[in-house]
Amino acid sequence: MKLTDRQLTECLDYLRVAQGEAGSIAIDLGHFRALVDEVRAGRTAVARERDAWTEEDGFVLWWRFPIEEPPYSGNPLCDDFPEYVTHWTPIVIPVLP
């Protein structure tokens, strides 16, 4: 199955975050394939950089890496938006099994 442009972008965003934290990308092919499978199946949320957020994204979960506390839920337009967060992930709405 071929990956969609969005799925490829999410994988690349993941690698950019990993590189920023580790200083280099140290990911083996098996791990990358597993990540691609998770993204393809919609079971993982890849953190996006703060500047990638738009009003169309609405409320999302905001993180600071390394993750040491629960995420902030909201958007940069909220009065209590924390300035220290650097990445965000969409809020995934679960479906009934």
N, C-alpha and C positions, 0 to 999 in steps of 0.2 A: 504494500500500500504506500502510495506517495504522500509525503507530508504536505500539508497546506502551508501557504506563506506565513500565516499566523503561528502555526506550530513551530516552524523553523525559526521564526523571530523569537518565540518564547525560549527555545533551546539556546539560541545565541545570547539572549539576555541573561539566562541562567549562567552561562559560561563567563560572561562579562562580570557578573557579581562575584562568582567564584574567583576569578582572576584578581579582582579588586581586593578581596579579603586575603587571599593567599600570596599575592604578588606574582603568581604565575598560575597557569592552568595545569593542574595535575589530575587528569581524569582519564581513566582507561576506557578503551572502546566498549567493553562490556557494560560499564557504568553509564556511558553515554547512550548506548542502545536501550538500556533499562529506562533511562530518563525520557528518551524519545517515546518509548512505549507508554509511559505514565502520562506524558503530555498528550499523546494521541488519544488515549482513553479518557482524558479529561479528569484524571485523578490527582493532579498536582497543580498548584498555582506557582508560576514562576514570578519572582519579584521583579517589578519594573521600577526604573529609576523615577525619582520624584518629578523630574521635568517632563516625563511622558504622560502625566495625568492631565486630563481635560475635564471640563464641566460635564461632558457627556458620560464620563465614567462614574459620576455621582459619588455616593458613599462607598468607601473601600477600606481595607485594613492597612494601616501604616506601620512600618517597621523601622528599627534602627539595627544595623548589623555591627557586631554579632548580636544575635537575638538574646536578650537578657531579661526582657519583660514582655507582658502581653501587648498585642498591637493596639494602637489607637484606632477607633472606628469613626470615620467622618470624612471630611474633605478640607482642603486648604481654605475654604471660605468660612469655615466654622470659627466662632470667636475664640474657642479654646484649643485651636489647632497647635500642636507642639512643633516648634521650629527645628528640633533635632532629628526628626524622622527623615530617612533618606530613600526608602523604597516603599512600594505598595503592591498589594495583591487584591484582586477582585474578591468580593464576598460571594461565595458559592452557595447557591440555594439548593439544598438537597431535594431529591425526588424520592417518592415512596418506592420501596423495593417491589 
